[in-house]
Amino acid sequence: MSESRKPAKPTVQLENDRVIVTEWRFAPGAETTWHQHEYDYVVVPQTTGKLHIQTETEEIVAELVSGISYARTKGVKHNVVNQNEHEFVFVEIELK
């Protein structure tokens, strides 16, 4: 985590033998910190805005729209940063 960034706040809403559902809340400038998923996952944005996605090989600005989901595969080490001047929220569903 950058010294100047606050951590995003994850809240696990549900975990069972098939899924982990986590709500992520990002204050402006907050980040997840570097991490790697053990499972494929789906992200459901609850807010519209831009997130800065950093991987070991690239940096992407993702423009997300509330309610428009996307899916990713496990294994890519990354960090997610809220570039908006408002709180950003998404729900992450990891598929065990």
C-alpha angles and dihedrals in degrees: 000000000000113000090236097047128085119223118256113244118242121196117188105220098178138005126176138142092291109035148017114211115195130178112214120201119191122191112209107294094010121139139200092226120231113313144149126221120233091201139041109262147193124218120208110192115217091186133047116234147083129303123190110224116198121192129172090263107030149014121226133185106216117200106209129191124207110261096011106116131203134189133221135185125241125261109050112121108224149151125218122208128188107232094180128102088230136059114279121208132187137165117228120203114195115198112218 
